[in-house]
C-alpha cells in the first residue's frame, strides 16, 4: 500500500465508519453465537462466537489506529514528519488488524471442517501467524490467506445449502460469498481505489446478511 493510498483513505473518512460498523456487527454476531451456545451447548456456536470476537477486535483496532493516524495528519507539524508518522501508525494498525482477523478466520475454517481436535485449530493458527510474520509483504500475504480460507468456508456453506435447501442457510452462503469476493477485490485494490471501495461494500453486505440470519435464528 502506497502512502498516497493511505492519505486518500484517511481523508475520505468512510474507512473509519465502515470499520466501526464491521466491528459492531461482528461483536453482535459473537454475542448471538454465545447465546445460542448457552442454550444448545453446540461447540459450533461457541467457535463461531470466538471467531467473530477476534474479527470484531481486529476491526476495532483498525478503526482506532486509522483515527489516530487521521488525528496525526491534522497536527500542525513538519509535513514529512507528519506523513512518516501517519505511515507508521497505519502500518502497525493494519498489522494488528491482520493478526486478529487471520486468527478469527482460522477459527471459522476449523469450525466448518467440523474437526473435534483442538490441536488442528492450534496448528492452523500457528501456521497462519508464522506465514504472516515471515512475509515480506503483509498485505498480499493476508489477502491471499483470507481468500484461501474464505474459499473453503464459502464452499462449505454452499454445499450445506444444496443439502438442506433452507433460506437461512442460503443467507449465510451468500454472505460468505460476498466476503470471498470482497477479499478478492481487496487483493486487487492495492493500486485501485475503486476495487477497494467495492470490497468494503461487499463486506458490509455480508455482515448484514449474517446478522439477519442470526436474528431470524434467535426468533425461532
C-alpha positions as CSV (number, residue, x, y, z in Angstrom):
1,X,0.0,0.0,0.0
2,X,1.5,3.3,-1.0
3,X,1.5,6.5,1.1
4,X,-0.8,8.1,-1.4
5,X,-3.4,5.3,-0.9
6,X,-3.2,5.7,2.9
7,X,-3.7,9.5,2.7
8,X,-6.6,9.1,0.3
9,X,-8.4,6.6,2.5
10,X,-7.8,8.7,5.6
11,X,-9.1,11.9,4.1
12,X,-12.1,10.2,2.5
13,X,-13.4,9.4,6.0
14,X,-15.6,6.5,5.1
15,X,-12.9,3.9,6.1
16,X,-13.3,4.5,9.8
17,X,-17.1,4.4,9.5
18,X,-17.1,1.1,7.7
19,X,-14.6,-0.4,10.1
20,X,-16.6,0.7,13.1
21,X,-19.7,-0.8,11.5
22,X,-17.9,-4.1,10.9
23,X,-16.6,-4.1,14.5
24,X,-20.1,-3.5,16.0
25,X,-21.9,-6.0,13.7
26,X,-19.3,-8.8,14.3
27,X,-19.4,-8.1,18.0
28,X,-23.2,-8.5,17.9
29,X,-22.8,-11.8,15.9
30,X,-20.4,-13.0,18.5
31,X,-22.8,-12.3,21.3
32,X,-25.7,-14.0,19.4
33,X,-23.5,-17.1,18.9
34,X,-22.5,-17.3,22.6
35,X,-26.2,-17.0,23.5
36,X,-27.1,-19.9,21.2
37,X,-24.2,-21.9,22.7
38,X,-25.6,-21.4,26.2
39,X,-29.0,-22.7,25.0
40,X,-27.8,-25.6,22.8
41,X,-24.3,-26.3,24.1
42,X,-23.2,-26.8,20.5
43,X,-19.5,-26.4,20.0
44,X,-20.0,-24.9,16.6
45,X,-21.9,-21.9,18.1
46,X,-19.1,-21.4,20.6
47,X,-16.4,-21.5,17.8
48,X,-18.5,-19.1,15.7
49,X,-18.7,-16.7,18.7
50,X,-14.9,-16.9,19.3
51,X,-14.1,-16.4,15.6
52,X,-16.3,-13.3,15.3
53,X,-15.0,-11.9,18.6
54,X,-11.5,-12.0,17.1
55,X,-12.9,-10.4,13.9
56,X,-14.6,-7.7,16.0
57,X,-11.4,-6.9,17.9
58,X,-9.5,-6.7,14.6
59,X,-11.9,-4.0,13.2
60,X,-11.9,-2.0,16.5
61,X,-8.1,-1.9,16.4
62,X,-8.1,-0.9,12.7
63,X,-10.7,1.8,13.3
64,X,-8.7,3.2,16.3
65,X,-5.4,3.3,14.5
66,X,-7.0,5.0,11.5
67,X,-8.5,7.6,13.8
68,X,-5.0,8.1,15.4
69,X,-3.4,8.5,12.0
70,X,-6.1,10.9,10.9
71,X,-5.6,13.0,14.0
72,X,-1.8,12.9,13.5
73,X,-2.3,14.1,9.9
74,X,-4.0,17.2,11.0
75,X,-1.4,18.2,13.5
76,X,0.5,21.5,12.6
77,X,4.0,20.0,12.3
78,X,6.5,19.3,9.6
79,X,4.7,17.7,6.6
80,X,7.4,15.0,6.0
81,X,7.4,14.1,9.7
82,X,3.6,14.0,9.7
83,X,3.4,11.7,6.7
84,X,6.1,9.4,8.1
85,X,4.1,9.2,11.4
86,X,0.9,8.5,9.6
87,X,2.5,5.8,7.5
88,X,3.9,4.0,10.6
89,X,0.6,4.3,12.6
90,X,-1.3,2.9,9.6
91,X,1.2,0.1,9.1
92,X,1.1,-1.1,12.7
93,X,-2.7,-0.7,12.9
94,X,-3.1,-2.9,9.8
95,X,-0.5,-5.4,11.2
96,X,-2.6,-5.8,14.4
97,X,-5.8,-5.9,12.4
98,X,-4.5,-8.7,10.1
99,X,-3.2,-10.8,13.0
100,X,-6.6,-10.8,14.9
101,X,-8.5,-11.2,11.6
102,X,-6.4,-14.2,10.5
103,X,-6.9,-15.9,13.9
104,X,-10.7,-15.3,13.5
105,X,-10.8,-16.8,10.0
106,X,-8.6,-19.7,11.0
107,X,-11.1,-20.5,13.8
108,X,-14.0,-20.1,11.4
109,X,-12.3,-22.5,9.0
110,X,-11.7,-25.0,11.8
111,X,-15.4,-24.8,12.7
112,X,-16.6,-25.5,9.1
113,X,-14.4,-28.6,8.9
114,X,-16.2,-29.9,12.0
115,X,-13.0,-31.3,13.5
116,X,-13.0,-32.3,17.2
117,X,-9.3,-32.0,17.8
118,X,-8.1,-28.6,19.1
119,X,-4.6,-29.4,18.0
120,X,-5.7,-28.8,14.4
121,X,-7.0,-25.4,15.4
122,X,-3.7,-24.6,17.1
123,X,-1.8,-25.8,14.0
124,X,-3.9,-23.6,11.8
125,X,-3.4,-20.5,13.9
126,X,0.3,-21.0,14.3
127,X,0.8,-21.7,10.6
128,X,-1.2,-18.6,9.7
129,X,0.6,-16.3,12.1
130,X,4.0,-17.7,11.1
131,X,3.3,-17.2,7.4
132,X,2.2,-13.7,8.2
133,X,5.2,-12.8,10.3
134,X,7.7,-14.3,7.9
135,X,6.2,-12.4,4.9
136,X,7.9,-9.5,3.3
137,X,4.5,-8.1,2.2
138,X,1.9,-8.4,4.9
139,X,-0.9,-7.0,2.7
140,X,-0.5,-9.6,-0.1
141,X,0.0,-12.4,2.4
142,X,-3.1,-11.5,4.5
143,X,-5.4,-11.2,1.5
144,X,-4.0,-14.4,-0.1
145,X,-4.6,-16.3,3.2
146,X,-8.0,-14.8,3.8
147,X,-9.1,-15.6,0.2
148,X,-8.0,-19.2,0.6
149,X,-9.7,-19.6,3.9
150,X,-12.9,-17.9,2.7
151,X,-12.9,-20.1,-0.4
152,X,-13.2,-23.2,1.8
153,X,-15.7,-21.6,4.2
154,X,-17.9,-20.4,1.3
155,X,-17.8,-23.8,-0.4
156,X,-18.8,-25.4,2.9
157,X,-21.9,-23.2,3.3
158,X,-22.9,-23.5,-0.4
159,X,-22.8,-27.4,-0.1
160,X,-24.8,-27.0,3.1
161,X,-27.5,-25.1,1.3
162,X,-27.8,-27.6,-1.6
163,X,-28.1,-30.3,1.0
164,X,-30.7,-28.6,3.2
165,X,-32.4,-26.2,0.8
166,X,-33.2,-23.7,3.6
167,X,-33.4,-20.0,3.3
168,X,-31.4,-19.3,6.4
169,X,-28.5,-21.4,5.1
170,X,-28.8,-19.6,1.7
171,X,-28.3,-16.3,3.5
172,X,-25.1,-17.5,5.2
173,X,-23.8,-18.9,1.8
174,X,-24.5,-15.6,0.1
175,X,-22.9,-13.7,3.0
176,X,-19.6,-15.7,2.8
177,X,-19.7,-15.4,-1.0
178,X,-19.7,-11.6,-0.6
179,X,-16.9,-11.9,1.9
180,X,-14.9,-14.0,-0.5
181,X,-15.5,-11.6,-3.4
182,X,-14.7,-8.7,-1.1
183,X,-11.4,-10.4,-0.2
184,X,-10.5,-10.9,-3.9
185,X,-11.4,-7.2,-4.6
186,X,-9.1,-6.1,-1.7
187,X,-6.4,-8.3,-3.2
188,X,-6.7,-6.3,-6.4
189,X,-7.2,-3.0,-4.7
190,X,-3.5,-2.3,-3.8
191,X,-3.4,0.1,-6.8
192,X,-7.1,0.6,-7.5
193,X,-9.3,2.6,-5.1
194,X,-12.4,1.5,-7.0
195,X,-11.8,-2.2,-6.1
196,X,-11.1,-1.2,-2.5
197,X,-14.5,0.6,-2.2
198,X,-16.3,-2.4,-3.9
199,X,-14.6,-4.7,-1.3
200,X,-15.8,-2.6,1.6
201,X,-19.4,-2.5,0.3
202,X,-19.4,-6.3,-0.3
203,X,-18.1,-6.9,3.2
204,X,-20.8,-4.7,4.7
205,X,-23.5,-6.6,2.8
206,X,-22.0,-9.9,4.0
207,X,-22.1,-8.9,7.7
208,X,-25.6,-7.6,7.4
209,X,-26.8,-10.9,5.9
210,X,-25.1,-12.9,8.6
211,X,-26.7,-10.6,11.2
212,X,-30.1,-11.1,9.7
213,X,-29.6,-14.9,9.7
214,X,-28.7,-14.9,13.4
215,X,-31.6,-12.6,14.2
216,X,-34.0,-15.0,12.4
217,X,-32.5,-18.0,14.2
218,X,-33.0,-16.2,17.6
219,X,-36.6,-15.6,16.8
220,X,-37.3,-19.3,16.2
